[in-house]
Amino acid sequence: MKIGIPREIKPLEGRVGLVPDACGELVRAGHQVFLERGAGEASGYPDTLYTEQGVTILLDADTLYGEGELIVKVKEPVGPELNRLRSHHLLFSFLHLAAEQALLERLLEIGLTAVAFETVEEHGTLPLLAPMSDIAGRLSIQVGTHLLHRPQGGKGLMLGGLPAADRGKIVIFGAGNAGGNAARLAAAGGSWVTVFDKKPEKLQQMRSLGNNVTALYPYAEQVDQEVCQADLLVGAVLLPGARAPRVVSEAQVASMAAGSVVADIAVDQGGCIETTRPTTYEDPTYQVHGVTHFCVTNMPGAVPRTASQALSASLIPYVLKLAGGGWQDDPALKRGINVEGGETVHPALK
């Protein structure tokens, strides 16, 4: 199969669909791999590393999409990318169509087959979403810590505290890959951490992180109490393939002290906090009720080398299956199909 890897055009998105070593696996399996010139540079992979693996470098996106049958990219197609897609293409990328009705309609109009990373499901897990969720969870704490600094408009608070100084408080909704990684980093930094989740096993995992971590079922009164005391509020609630449920209201955000911070990792799926709206790294934050919101839709794009390595390692077994044919019989990839031949396929989108 002819596999095309375009350069990402989302603002400040530095990830690349496949790193050179992964491309080498495909070439050795007998496939042709095409890379748009410079697609890997922001991740630290110059074109020469790809050519050493037998990859053909193409000068522009138009040529790349024209040659490729299987298009492997990171973020959902935007702008001119949509004009390059054709009905014969097999698109493999993050899509988040539950929160992108216009994109869904356009893909249906094109008539291609699109398999979304975030809905590939195997043994009850989301193997392609997981590594990016891990990164986003950690970044939510790193970025939130920075935004609490006074020069950024924050409270002027060091979350972990010091002798004779209070610890800060972090409240996290969701204890999956994203929320769990946020909680681990927050706990290690010495903050008071409260994690809300509905699953007893997740609550047990969070409680075991340390004596500074409290794990709670999201009863309404406890949510009210914890949110209003939060210095940093992290949203990390996921329903696979579906729009994220709203678990924090605008009134609850308004109860937070001025200079507090909200980081909504679920923004790709519409956000789990009522005051969430999508942002980019070009203009990443905004204020609502005096609370700084960080809701960037491609959070792992800030660490493209780490993210590309982790994502590529997860992707390559599935790309090999897609390129090899007969992949519709693979249960994990079959669950990942969002649209096909002008029809909506994934149940969460119907």
Secondary structure, 3 states (H helix, E strand, C coil): CEEEECCCCCCCCCCCCCCHHHHHHHHHCCCEEEEECCCCHHHCCCHHHHHCCCCEEECCHHHHHHHCCEEECCCCCCCHHHHHCCCCCEEEECCCHHHCHHHHHHHHHHCCEEEEHHHCCECCECCCCHHHHHHHHHHHHHHHHHHCCHHHCCCCCCCCCECCECCCEEEEECCCHHHHHHHHHHHHCCCEEEEECCCHHHHHHHHCCCCCEEEECCCHHHHHHHHHHCCEEEECCCCCCCCCCCCECHHHHHCCCCCCEEEEHHHHHCCCECCCCCEECCECEEEECCEEEECECCHHHHCHHHHHHHHHHHHHHHHHHHHHCCHHHCHHHHHHEEEECCEECCHHHC
